[in-house]
Structures are given as C-alpha cells and as structure tokens.
Amino acid sequence: HLRLNERRNELLALAAGRKIVGISGHSKAKTVGQIRRMSLSDIVAAIPEDYLLVNLQYGDVTAEIKDLKKLKGRFVHIVDHVDIFEDVDDFAALVASCDKVISIDNTTVHVAGALGKECHVLLPFTGEWRWGENGAKSSYWYPSLRLHWQDKLFDWSACLKAVARELM
C-alpha cells in the first residue's frame, strides 16, 4: 500500500481537485500493434479540460507529449520516477492512483481490469476474440472495463466520441 499511497498523494496534489485520468495509446505487439495504435493527441482531444492527464504509456513518449503541450496546450504528466515497463508493482500503483484510464488494447487495460479500475478500452474494428463480438460494451474478463469499438477500420472517431460522452 505504500507505493499506492505515494502515487495517489502525488497525483492528488497535482490534480488540485480535478479528476485524474491515465492514458496509453501504443502497443508493441508485433502482429496487431499497428492497427491498435493511436496518438496520445487523439486520446487527449476526447478528454475534457478539467482532468489531470497522466501518462501510462511505456517507452519514450516525451517528444509526443512535448508536441501535445506546444500544439494543443494540453499537459500530460509523466511520473518519471516510475518505470512503467520494468516495475509492474509501481505501474500497478500508478494505474490504481488514477480515477479513470483510457487506453488501446495493451497491458494497461489488463492491469486496470485486474485492479477493478474504470477503464475505457479503445478497440480496432477487427478486435481480438477476448473482447467478444464487435460492438460488445463490456468485458467478459473485467467488469470495470468499458469497450469502445471503431465503426470503420483505422477510424477512431466513434470510439473517441463515445469516451468523450462518458467523461462529460
């Protein structure tokens, strides 16, 4: 509980009363990573301004986050003392510290689901069997996940509109 308390207190201080949402948009899965991937900028555009945005994406996304701040005026907080890729305990504490999570189909959604954290999963038109039939709204495996599907291959607009409606 120590890590969870540390992460949550850190984020609450930054949030200053706002809701905290963790975001992730990339996958390194070799066969399906490209159809799952979306820019953090597209995800952030669906999130109301009154949320603290927290990076849950592994890998180096600092350039993408700097561009987001410069071009869109939105800041995504990177908890740089948490190694998202190598330290599963600290990553889980970071996910648990968020009020909500928005992510494509990657490790982040499975961690959020295992923790019972509200998570909006952005799924490609050709989702994998584990998410059920295209259009299913909930997960068989994780009751806290909400599924949002593409209407057309490579078109994330329907998913993002659905998430934006739920966050309002």
C-alpha positions in Angstrom: 0.0 0.0 0.0 3.0 2.3 0.4 3.6 2.8 -3.3 -0.1 3.2 -3.9 -0.4 5.9 -1.2 2.7 7.7 -2.5 1.5 7.7 -6.2 -2.1 8.7 -5.2 -0.9 11.5 -3.0 1.4 12.8 -5.6 -1.3 12.8 -8.3 -3.9 14.4 -5.9 -1.5 17.2 -5.2 -1.1 17.9 -8.9 -4.8 17.5 -9.7 -5.9 20.2 -7.3 -9.4 18.8 -7.1 -9.6 17.6 -10.7 -10.3 14.0 -11.8 -7.2 12.1 -12.7 -7.2 10.1 -16.0 -4.3 7.8 -17.1 -3.8 7.4 -20.9 -2.0 5.0 -23.2 -2.1 4.7 -26.9 0.7 2.4 -28.2 1.3 -1.3 -28.4 4.4 -3.1 -29.3 2.5 -6.3 -30.3 4.3 -7.5 -33.4 1.2 -8.7 -35.4 -1.5 -6.3 -34.3 0.3 -3.3 -32.8 -0.2 -1.1 -35.8 -4.0 -1.5 -36.0 -4.3 -0.8 -32.3 -2.0 2.2 -32.1 -3.3 5.8 -31.9 -1.7 9.1 -31.0 -1.9 10.4 -27.5 -3.1 13.7 -29.1 -6.2 12.0 -30.4 -7.0 10.5 -27.0 -6.4 13.8 -25.2 -8.7 15.6 -27.6 -11.6 13.4 -26.3 -10.9 14.3 -22.6 -12.4 17.4 -21.1 -10.0 20.1 -20.0 -10.8 19.7 -16.3 -8.9 16.4 -16.0 -5.3 15.9 -14.9 -3.8 13.7 -17.6 -1.2 11.1 -16.6 1.0 9.1 -18.9 0.6 5.3 -18.6 2.4 4.6 -21.9 5.6 2.6 -21.7 8.5 3.7 -23.9 9.8 7.1 -24.6 6.8 9.4 -25.4 8.4 12.6 -24.2 8.6 14.1 -27.7 4.9 13.3 -28.4 3.9 14.8 -25.0 6.0 18.0 -25.6 4.3 18.4 -29.0 0.9 17.9 -27.4 1.7 20.8 -25.0 3.1 23.0 -27.7 0.4 22.4 -30.3 -2.7 21.7 -28.3 -1.9 23.4 -25.0 -2.6 20.2 -23.0 -0.1 18.8 -20.5 0.3 15.1 -19.8 2.1 14.5 -16.5 4.9 11.9 -16.7 5.7 10.3 -13.4 9.3 9.8 -14.3 10.4 8.0 -11.2 8.0 5.1 -12.1 9.5 2.6 -14.6 6.2 1.7 -16.4 7.8 -1.1 -18.4 10.1 -2.7 -15.8 8.4 -2.2 -12.4 5.0 -3.9 -12.5 4.3 -3.1 -8.9 4.9 0.7 -9.3 3.0 0.7 -12.6 0.0 -1.0 -10.9 0.1 1.6 -8.1 0.2 4.4 -10.8 -2.8 2.9 -12.6 -4.7 2.4 -9.3 -4.0 6.0 -8.4 -5.9 7.3 -11.4 -9.7 7.8 -11.2 -10.1 6.5 -14.8 -8.0 5.0 -17.5 -8.3 5.4 -21.3 -6.2 3.1 -23.4 -6.0 1.0 -26.5 -5.7 -2.8 -26.1 -2.4 -3.2 -24.4 -1.1 -4.2 -20.9 -2.5 -1.1 -19.4 -6.1 -2.3 -19.8 -5.4 -5.7 -18.3 -3.7 -4.1 -15.2 -6.7 -1.7 -14.9 -9.1 -4.6 -15.2 -7.3 -6.7 -12.7 -7.4 -3.8 -10.2 -11.1 -3.1 -10.8 -10.3 0.4 -12.2 -12.7 2.1 -14.5 -11.1 1.8 -17.9 -12.3 2.8 -21.4 -10.7 0.4 -23.9 -10.4 1.7 -27.5 -10.6 -1.3 -29.8 -10.0 -1.6 -33.5 -12.7 -2.7 -35.9 -11.1 -6.1 -36.1 -10.7 -6.7 -32.3 -9.5 -9.9 -30.8 -11.7 -12.7 -29.7 -11.1 -12.0 -26.0 -13.2 -8.8 -26.2 -16.2 -10.6 -27.5 -18.2 -9.7 -30.6 -17.5 -6.4 -32.3 -19.7 -3.8 -30.6 -19.8 -5.5 -27.2 -19.9 -2.9 -24.5 -18.4 -4.8 -21.6 -15.7 -7.3 -21.0 -16.2 -11.0 -20.1 -13.0 -10.9 -18.0 -13.1 -7.5 -16.3 -16.3 -5.9 -15.2 -14.7 -2.4 -14.7 -13.8 -2.1 -18.4 -16.0 -0.3 -21.0 -15.3 -1.3 -24.6 -15.4 1.3 -27.4 -15.1 -0.1 -31.0 -14.1 1.5 -34.3 -17.0 1.7 -36.7 -14.6 1.5 -39.6 -11.0 0.2 -39.8 -8.4 2.8 -38.8 -11.2 5.3 -37.9 -11.1 6.1 -34.1 -13.7 8.9 -34.2 -16.7 6.8 -33.0 -14.6 5.4 -30.1 -13.4 8.8 -29.0 -16.8 10.4 -29.2 -18.2 7.6 -27.0 -15.5 8.2 -24.4 -16.0 12.0 -24.5 -19.7 11.5 -23.8 -19.0 9.2 -20.9 -16.5 11.7 -19.4 -18.7 14.7 -19.6 
